[in-house]
Amino acid sequence: MPDLPVIDFGRPDAEFDARTATAVGEALRDVGFFAVENHGVPFDLIDEAYSAAAEFFRLPDVVKLRYS
């Protein structure tokens, strides 16, 4: 099984967009997933998102199905 690709979003330069797009495309084609480092999203916002997702998935299926 291939390693999980890690794509660094924190290297802005003239070729960043093309390099990043290529890396994302290859990761999705070859592995299906990728991790991102240096994304700039504050950790408290990430924690809030995980908490909201956990709260949603604790709901009964009949309630979750309203959002499909």
N, C-alpha and C positions, 0 to 999 in steps of 0.2 A: 504494500500500500504506500502511495507517495506521501511525503511529508506535507504538512499544512503550509502553504505559502504564506509568508509574512510580507506585507506591502507597506512600505514607509511613505506616509503622506507628508512627512515633515521636511522634504528636500526640495523646496521651490527653486527652480532654475529654468532656463529657456526650454529645456527638453522634458520638464517634469510631466506635463499633461500627456504627451505621447507615450513616454515611458510607463507612466502609471496606467494609462488605458490599456496598453499592451499587456502589462503584468496582470491586471485584473481580468482581462479577456482570457489569457492563458490559464490563470488559476481556475476560473470558472469552467473552462473547457476541459482541462485536464483533471481537476480534483473535485470541483463543484462548490468549493468554499475557499475562503481566505481569511487571514487575520490582518488587522490594520494596526500599525503602530504610529505614534506621533500624529494622531488624528485631531487633537485639539479640543475634543469634547470633554468638558469637566467631569471628573469622577462622580461628583454628587448627582449630576444629571443622569449618568449611566446607572447609578444605584437606584434612582427614582424610576427609571425605565424598567429595570429588573423587578422592582417592587410592584409596579403596576401590572406587569405581565404575570407575576406570581398570583396577585390578587384576582386577575381575570381568570386564570386557569383553575383557581379554587372554586369558581362559580359552578353551579349545576349545569350539566350539558344542555338542558332545555333553555337555559338563559344564554349560554354561549352561542347556541345555534341561531339566535336572533341576529347575530352579527356576521353570519356567513354571506 
